[in-house]
């Protein structure tokens, strides 16, 4: 046994040199532990690309720490003696290194945090759990903001974050005289031969080794492993972000809600996976976007829309997660019980919009927020799918998905399963919305202009069926009651056709 002062555990989504546990350490006296463990790769069947991204990024970060003078114990998935769990690997490290203390930055997921809290008693070694100061709002600060509020609306929290950071502020007032330019960011897009694409990084030797490991160990998981083009180092992630600012950010605002067949990225940054894993600093990213606006390189609606996603929405959903866990995952306001349709795993459906979104999810471990909210999420809610199954699917399939960010987005925003704690209305829509914001409907076998019948877009009858069966739950919602009134104006025969069309389609799933 070789005694060390602190054993510093670094988790797979904490790949940041400024991490609180590392910042508090001393390379001469402390030792870092990192481990690829089977439990974390399989507690849901994560997309193969997601597992490969994290393992490769972890291995590169361990090398970065060693170059900075740290002693790092790195346990690969296939290492002899790997116990397959964080607890098992910490136990082995404690026995081997005899640390005076275990130090860890607080975990992002409740499940892991609960595990860590039991280590001090189990190992008879003090465990210091430090705050994750990569976030602008601590868990405690968000709880204080939420205390006593009847509604926890993101918009008001976001304004507080703008004031706190000074981003896009002119003194005490928001730049441009408005806090939110979302109204300007809802334009449909047209195919453009010069549409930018995210940086693609060829796998280096380390990544190639990880890809072989994932292909061997996780072949039964969802998704395509090749081609693999994600950045896995800090430098490559920073280059990817810089390319987005230069090439795509100027048009991001206008077209952030648009969808085009065969164009999975449009003007999106595709950097959430890098921020959530720690390769990019969220505040520095936002500052760079503000600088681009102040230099006149991007319009204000693009800069504001991007910054709101990070200091507003990202911080807000993390706060909701910790405020409501454990138990938030069981929320089911509408009482939905239908199993998730098989086509969410296969993409084998005649609905063009769902086929596009799921196919690119399978290929890329990525879909942008409107595809998630208004296509796959909207359909699941209209069809009455159990929100717990929808939540698990999103957690499985996206490279940027961690429970703290994915669960509130699914349970609260996408499925309205929390009854309106997070969202002001159910994000339910018929085929008309998808037709307005995409080119999917023109190539679909269903007719988006028909409400009922075997040729009608299934979203249409499902939408009105959703309104009908939930009238008592949504009838007083200020943003939904008009739709209930519209349904009530349909004659009895039309209401019956809606019921029959929705039932026939759901029976065919």
Legacy VTK file of the C-alpha trace (Angstrom):
# vtk DataFile Version 3.0
C-alpha trace
ASCII
DATASET POLYDATA
POINTS 509 float
0.000 0.000 0.000
1.278 3.485 -0.914
-0.469 6.164 1.127
-1.692 9.343 -0.573
-3.374 12.374 0.904
-6.495 12.595 -1.278
-7.966 10.140 -3.730
-9.769 12.378 -6.240
-12.477 10.594 -8.220
-13.252 12.219 -11.572
-16.477 11.079 -13.239
-16.980 10.738 -16.978
-18.908 14.002 -17.311
-16.353 15.999 -15.301
-13.569 16.340 -17.854
-12.538 19.827 -16.784
-9.151 20.921 -15.460
-10.836 23.566 -13.310
-13.148 21.010 -11.674
-13.565 21.858 -7.989
-12.071 18.557 -6.790
-8.997 18.975 -9.003
-8.633 22.671 -8.212
-8.565 21.808 -4.493
-5.915 19.133 -5.006
-2.154 18.977 -5.124
-0.491 16.878 -7.855
2.453 16.158 -5.557
0.343 14.643 -2.768
-2.974 13.535 -4.335
-3.960 10.888 -6.857
-6.750 10.983 -9.459
-8.943 7.950 -10.109
-10.919 7.536 -13.319
-12.760 4.360 -14.313
-14.778 3.002 -17.210
-17.408 0.867 -15.506
-19.980 -1.490 -16.917
-22.772 -0.303 -14.602
-22.653 3.234 -15.980
-22.514 2.093 -19.593
-25.515 -0.206 -19.207
-27.941 1.132 -16.574
-29.771 2.109 -19.730
-28.651 0.792 -23.111
-26.779 3.920 -24.163
-26.166 4.630 -27.834
-22.898 3.072 -28.952
-21.583 6.464 -30.089
-22.288 7.955 -26.654
-20.286 5.250 -24.879
-17.425 5.616 -27.368
-17.412 9.407 -27.017
-17.220 9.302 -23.235
-14.619 6.564 -22.953
-12.374 8.218 -25.531
-12.830 11.690 -24.013
-12.043 10.233 -20.573
-8.838 8.595 -21.839
-7.721 11.802 -23.502
-8.496 13.802 -20.353
-6.463 11.394 -18.238
-3.540 12.044 -20.611
-4.131 15.792 -20.266
-3.955 15.500 -16.477
-0.764 13.432 -16.614
0.841 16.042 -18.852
-0.057 18.621 -16.202
1.800 16.604 -13.567
-1.000 14.586 -11.994
-0.723 10.934 -11.006
-3.744 9.204 -12.535
-5.024 5.703 -11.942
-7.116 4.959 -15.025
-9.153 1.745 -15.146
-10.234 0.718 -18.623
-13.387 -1.322 -19.107
-11.408 -4.424 -20.035
-8.771 -4.054 -17.308
-8.102 -7.118 -15.147
-10.071 -6.909 -11.919
-12.436 -4.137 -13.061
-15.425 -4.556 -10.733
-17.851 -2.817 -13.076
-19.032 -0.163 -10.605
-17.851 3.125 -9.155
-18.176 1.749 -5.644
-16.108 -1.297 -6.496
-13.367 0.732 -8.163
-13.160 3.228 -5.304
-12.977 0.308 -2.881
-10.064 -1.195 -4.826
-8.305 2.178 -4.958
-8.745 2.748 -1.228
-7.203 -0.646 -0.535
-4.313 -0.009 -2.934
-3.572 3.640 -2.147
-4.645 4.086 1.483
-5.867 7.675 1.074
-6.538 9.952 4.014
-9.646 11.274 2.268
-11.768 10.716 -0.834
-12.585 13.910 -2.726
-15.201 14.165 -5.461
-17.129 16.933 -7.166
-20.862 16.404 -6.694
-22.368 13.994 -9.216
-24.739 15.192 -11.899
-27.241 12.360 -11.404
-29.194 11.579 -8.243
-28.464 7.858 -8.538
-24.685 8.402 -8.450
-24.934 11.077 -5.763
-26.799 8.635 -3.503
-24.078 6.059 -4.125
-21.319 8.492 -3.143
-23.069 9.477 0.070
-22.701 5.909 1.326
-18.947 5.675 0.799
-17.750 7.293 4.009
-19.477 4.691 6.147
-18.579 1.839 3.812
-14.862 2.615 3.477
-14.259 4.266 6.873
-12.554 7.132 5.021
-13.796 10.761 5.071
-15.492 11.750 1.812
-15.484 15.404 0.746
-18.222 16.203 -1.791
-17.478 19.562 -3.404
-19.952 21.721 -5.358
-19.888 21.616 -9.145
-19.040 25.242 -9.847
-19.157 24.724 -13.608
-22.802 25.710 -13.211
-23.741 29.349 -12.652
-26.523 28.535 -10.220
-25.856 26.124 -7.382
-28.455 23.560 -6.396
-29.073 25.552 -3.211
-29.373 28.868 -5.067
-31.970 27.458 -7.441
-33.969 26.025 -4.538
-33.917 29.455 -2.883
-35.136 31.073 -6.131
-37.938 28.508 -6.446
-39.057 28.738 -2.809
-42.529 30.197 -2.506
-43.155 30.587 -6.251
-46.424 29.207 -7.592
-44.931 28.747 -11.056
-41.303 28.021 -11.867
-41.079 29.677 -15.272
-37.735 29.529 -17.004
-38.083 33.025 -18.454
-37.885 34.692 -15.044
-34.980 32.535 -13.941
-33.205 33.342 -17.203
-33.487 37.071 -16.574
-31.818 36.576 -13.214
-28.976 34.698 -14.921
-28.537 37.511 -17.449
-28.226 40.026 -14.637
-25.873 37.769 -12.693
-23.517 37.188 -15.625
-23.914 40.547 -17.358
-24.310 38.732 -20.668
-26.170 40.755 -23.310
-26.809 43.550 -20.837
-26.562 47.296 -21.375
-26.241 48.429 -17.810
-29.342 47.196 -16.004
-31.338 46.715 -19.216
-31.275 43.843 -21.712
-29.461 44.523 -24.961
-31.878 45.498 -27.696
-34.577 46.380 -25.175
-35.953 42.829 -24.884
-35.002 39.795 -22.838
-36.157 37.293 -25.417
-36.118 37.310 -29.217
-37.729 33.883 -29.629
-40.501 35.340 -31.781
-37.882 36.042 -34.462
-36.515 32.494 -34.354
-39.291 30.457 -35.946
-38.617 30.608 -39.661
-38.844 27.496 -41.858
-35.663 26.764 -43.821
-34.997 25.818 -47.414
-32.326 23.444 -48.650
-29.052 25.304 -49.104
-26.098 23.731 -50.894
-23.774 25.815 -48.734
-25.296 24.853 -45.394
-22.474 24.444 -42.848
-21.686 21.170 -41.143
-20.122 20.594 -37.735
-16.426 19.801 -37.628
-15.683 16.144 -38.212
-12.666 14.672 -36.415
-10.949 11.523 -37.661
-10.479 8.985 -34.829
-6.935 8.868 -33.492
-5.275 5.730 -32.155
-6.868 6.098 -28.715
-10.333 6.537 -30.176
-9.846 3.622 -32.551
-9.075 1.413 -29.569
-12.241 2.581 -27.840
-14.321 1.971 -30.972
-13.059 -1.612 -31.136
-13.900 -2.080 -27.450
-17.428 -0.695 -27.854
-18.054 -2.777 -30.964
-17.054 -5.873 -29.029
-18.749 -5.192 -25.688
-21.879 -3.223 -26.639
-22.905 -4.647 -29.975
-26.493 -5.114 -28.747
-26.913 -1.430 -27.894
-28.878 1.010 -30.032
-27.284 3.044 -32.779
-24.556 3.085 -35.395
-20.966 3.248 -34.200
-19.476 4.311 -37.544
-18.711 6.815 -38.798
-17.428 8.337 -35.553
-16.502 12.014 -35.962
-17.015 13.587 -32.515
-14.308 15.682 -30.923
-12.857 13.890 -27.892
-10.249 16.436 -26.798
-10.638 19.931 -25.418
-8.767 21.444 -28.347
-10.918 19.756 -30.970
-14.111 20.670 -29.085
-12.992 24.297 -28.967
-12.263 24.204 -32.693
-15.725 22.769 -33.358
-17.329 25.566 -31.385
-15.244 28.241 -33.133
-16.326 26.857 -36.512
-19.967 27.072 -35.435
-19.601 30.718 -34.389
-17.922 31.564 -37.679
-20.085 29.579 -40.093
-23.483 28.801 -38.573
-24.270 31.117 -35.658
-25.299 34.086 -37.851
-28.294 32.083 -39.134
-28.880 29.930 -36.051
-31.493 32.257 -34.575
-33.718 32.481 -37.623
-33.765 28.753 -38.315
-33.303 27.080 -34.936
-36.810 25.557 -35.072
-36.651 24.460 -38.716
-36.410 20.865 -39.967
-35.278 19.592 -43.361
-35.075 16.042 -44.668
-31.481 14.928 -45.031
-30.174 17.943 -43.080
-29.760 16.848 -39.459
-27.718 19.861 -38.335
-28.893 22.967 -40.244
-27.357 25.864 -38.256
-27.130 24.150 -34.868
-23.909 24.046 -32.861
-23.932 20.342 -31.863
-21.811 21.172 -28.813
-24.139 20.113 -25.983
-22.280 16.813 -25.633
-18.994 18.728 -25.217
-20.389 21.133 -22.618
-22.159 18.398 -20.655
-19.015 16.248 -20.520
-16.808 19.156 -19.477
-14.772 19.697 -22.641
-16.225 23.187 -23.123
-16.857 25.830 -20.474
-20.476 27.070 -20.713
-19.739 30.628 -19.572
-16.779 30.997 -21.936
-18.930 29.702 -24.786
-21.601 32.311 -24.039
-19.008 35.083 -23.711
-17.619 34.183 -27.148
-21.104 34.402 -28.655
-21.682 37.783 -27.036
-18.330 38.989 -28.389
-19.374 37.898 -31.889
-22.586 39.923 -31.568
-20.847 43.011 -30.204
-18.341 42.777 -33.078
-21.250 42.869 -35.529
-20.652 39.355 -36.829
-23.989 37.840 -35.726
-27.460 39.315 -35.176
-28.827 39.779 -31.676
-31.628 37.229 -32.085
-29.026 34.528 -32.836
-26.779 35.445 -29.916
-29.676 35.748 -27.468
-31.313 32.512 -28.613
-28.066 30.609 -28.167
-27.161 32.118 -24.798
-30.683 31.499 -23.465
-30.276 27.779 -24.137
-27.195 27.650 -21.907
-27.490 30.134 -19.042
-31.272 29.932 -19.097
-32.608 26.543 -20.061
-29.612 24.344 -19.195
-29.208 25.852 -15.735
-32.961 25.842 -15.158
-33.577 22.167 -15.930
-30.689 21.172 -13.678
-32.314 23.144 -10.879
-35.687 21.486 -11.497
-34.063 18.048 -11.482
-32.424 18.459 -8.083
-35.450 20.247 -6.656
-37.787 17.370 -7.522
-35.614 14.251 -7.229
-36.118 11.538 -6.245
-39.561 10.765 -7.625
-39.768 13.199 -10.531
-39.215 10.354 -12.988
-42.548 8.779 -11.936
-44.631 11.871 -12.823
-47.545 10.952 -15.098
-50.109 13.773 -15.173
-52.146 12.294 -18.039
-51.966 8.709 -16.756
-50.402 7.476 -20.003
-49.608 3.748 -20.101
-49.010 2.779 -23.744
-45.670 1.042 -24.405
-43.151 2.901 -26.545
-43.719 1.857 -30.175
-41.052 -0.390 -31.672
-40.332 2.083 -34.456
-38.584 4.356 -31.930
-35.795 1.776 -32.103
-36.025 0.785 -35.772
-37.257 3.963 -37.563
-39.556 1.667 -39.555
-42.613 3.886 -39.924
-44.420 5.498 -42.834
-44.493 8.845 -40.987
-41.725 10.774 -42.706
-41.064 13.152 -39.814
-40.584 10.352 -37.294
-38.570 8.260 -39.724
-36.205 11.175 -40.367
-35.749 12.083 -36.697
-35.248 8.504 -35.514
-33.002 7.505 -38.422
-30.626 10.386 -37.765
-30.781 9.632 -34.028
-29.723 6.064 -34.790
-26.934 7.215 -37.099
-25.649 10.254 -35.200
-26.819 10.039 -31.553
-28.166 13.515 -32.260
-31.376 15.335 -33.147
-32.022 19.002 -32.524
-34.463 20.314 -29.946
-37.507 20.723 -32.203
-37.158 17.207 -33.578
-37.060 15.950 -30.000
-39.877 18.145 -28.690
-42.291 18.460 -31.604
-41.755 15.182 -33.477
-40.699 12.258 -31.271
-41.909 13.835 -28.022
-45.134 15.247 -29.442
-46.075 11.920 -30.997
-45.409 10.010 -27.766
-47.610 12.357 -25.757
-50.449 12.340 -28.305
-50.289 8.543 -28.498
-50.438 8.193 -24.706
-47.028 6.561 -24.265
-45.879 6.014 -20.678
-43.606 9.019 -19.960
-41.150 6.812 -18.031
-40.528 4.826 -21.225
-40.122 8.025 -23.235
-37.645 9.312 -20.644
-35.585 6.136 -20.821
-35.519 6.271 -24.625
-34.162 9.820 -24.706
-31.572 8.924 -22.075
-30.461 5.956 -24.186
-30.212 7.481 -27.619
-28.554 10.910 -27.410
-24.854 11.582 -26.863
-25.605 14.726 -24.843
-28.157 13.044 -22.545
-27.547 12.899 -18.811
-30.419 12.388 -16.448
-30.213 15.878 -14.886
-30.755 17.566 -18.259
-32.765 14.924 -20.103
-35.367 14.043 -17.459
-36.862 17.536 -16.952
-36.808 18.108 -20.706
-38.756 14.868 -21.226
-40.963 14.560 -18.150
-41.686 18.285 -17.880
-41.316 19.891 -21.299
-41.924 17.124 -23.806
-44.543 14.995 -22.040
-46.096 17.553 -19.604
-46.063 14.659 -17.149
-45.412 16.988 -14.214
-48.711 18.766 -14.876
-47.194 22.142 -15.676
-44.467 22.601 -13.095
-41.987 23.282 -15.882
-43.952 24.102 -19.037
-46.827 26.560 -19.380
-48.727 24.229 -21.742
-48.516 20.743 -23.227
-46.400 20.957 -26.377
-49.031 19.175 -28.426
-49.434 19.880 -32.137
-51.095 18.436 -35.185
-49.398 17.794 -38.498
-49.889 21.430 -39.475
-47.032 22.526 -37.207
-44.641 19.963 -38.665
-45.705 20.954 -42.172
-45.064 24.618 -41.419
-41.606 24.073 -39.930
-40.276 21.331 -42.225
-40.311 19.810 -45.685
-41.145 16.353 -44.306
-44.827 16.300 -45.187
-44.338 16.732 -48.923
-42.614 13.339 -49.106
-44.826 11.459 -46.656
-47.293 8.759 -47.614
-49.871 10.423 -45.336
-51.791 13.577 -46.258
-51.160 16.319 -43.703
-54.291 18.174 -44.848
-56.651 15.320 -43.981
-57.865 15.064 -40.411
-59.343 11.567 -40.461
-59.278 8.393 -42.494
-56.567 5.899 -43.459
-54.674 8.417 -45.622
-54.725 11.246 -43.078
-51.630 12.330 -41.177
-51.822 10.391 -37.885
-50.784 13.491 -35.933
-54.108 15.136 -36.798
-56.568 12.635 -35.320
-54.165 11.905 -32.451
-53.995 15.621 -31.630
-57.728 16.107 -31.466
-58.128 12.815 -29.631
-55.612 14.065 -27.067
-57.573 17.306 -26.654
-60.828 15.384 -26.248
-59.736 12.843 -23.671
-57.823 15.408 -21.595
-60.348 18.230 -21.700
-60.788 18.147 -17.922
-57.024 18.366 -17.405
-56.233 21.090 -19.940
-59.534 22.912 -20.369
-58.540 25.687 -17.976
-55.026 26.099 -19.330
-54.921 29.600 -20.856
-52.951 28.332 -23.848
-55.076 25.221 -24.468
-58.674 26.108 -23.650
-59.270 27.579 -27.114
-58.367 24.205 -28.641
-60.929 22.508 -26.398
-63.534 24.997 -27.633
-62.533 24.318 -31.231
-62.976 20.589 -30.706
-66.395 21.203 -29.162
-67.479 22.986 -32.349
-66.893 19.851 -34.431
-70.154 18.047 -35.109
-70.773 14.675 -33.526
-69.964 12.739 -36.683
-66.577 14.459 -37.026
-65.752 13.795 -33.391
-66.592 10.136 -33.922
-64.387 9.987 -37.037
-61.529 11.490 -35.025
-61.989 8.870 -32.303
-62.109 6.016 -34.809
-59.128 7.253 -36.853
-56.959 7.697 -33.770
-57.940 4.293 -32.412
-57.326 2.547 -35.739
-53.860 4.032 -36.016
-52.891 3.226 -32.437
-54.156 -0.334 -32.855
-51.799 -0.688 -35.817
-48.675 0.180 -33.807
LINES 1 510
509 0 1 2 3 4 5 6 7 8 9 10 11 12 13 14 15 16 17 18 19 20 21 22 23 24 25 26 27 28 29 30 31 32 33 34 35 36 37 38 39 40 41 42 43 44 45 46 47 48 49 50 51 52 53 54 55 56 57 58 59 60 61 62 63 64 65 66 67 68 69 70 71 72 73 74 75 76 77 78 79 80 81 82 83 84 85 86 87 88 89 90 91 92 93 94 95 96 97 98 99 100 101 102 103 104 105 106 107 108 109 110 111 112 113 114 115 116 117 118 119 120 121 122 123 124 125 126 127 128 129 130 131 132 133 134 135 136 137 138 139 140 141 142 143 144 145 146 147 148 149 150 151 152 153 154 155 156 157 158 159 160 161 162 163 164 165 166 167 168 169 170 171 172 173 174 175 176 177 178 179 180 181 182 183 184 185 186 187 188 189 190 191 192 193 194 195 196 197 198 199 200 201 202 203 204 205 206 207 208 209 210 211 212 213 214 215 216 217 218 219 220 221 222 223 224 225 226 227 228 229 230 231 232 233 234 235 236 237 238 239 240 241 242 243 244 245 246 247 248 249 250 251 252 253 254 255 256 257 258 259 260 261 262 263 264 265 266 267 268 269 270 271 272 273 274 275 276 277 278 279 280 281 282 283 284 285 286 287 288 289 290 291 292 293 294 295 296 297 298 299 300 301 302 303 304 305 306 307 308 309 310 311 312 313 314 315 316 317 318 319 320 321 322 323 324 325 326 327 328 329 330 331 332 333 334 335 336 337 338 339 340 341 342 343 344 345 346 347 348 349 350 351 352 353 354 355 356 357 358 359 360 361 362 363 364 365 366 367 368 369 370 371 372 373 374 375 376 377 378 379 380 381 382 383 384 385 386 387 388 389 390 391 392 393 394 395 396 397 398 399 400 401 402 403 404 405 406 407 408 409 410 411 412 413 414 415 416 417 418 419 420 421 422 423 424 425 426 427 428 429 430 431 432 433 434 435 436 437 438 439 440 441 442 443 444 445 446 447 448 449 450 451 452 453 454 455 456 457 458 459 460 461 462 463 464 465 466 467 468 469 470 471 472 473 474 475 476 477 478 479 480 481 482 483 484 485 486 487 488 489 490 491 492 493 494 495 496 497 498 499 500 501 502 503 504 505 506 507 508
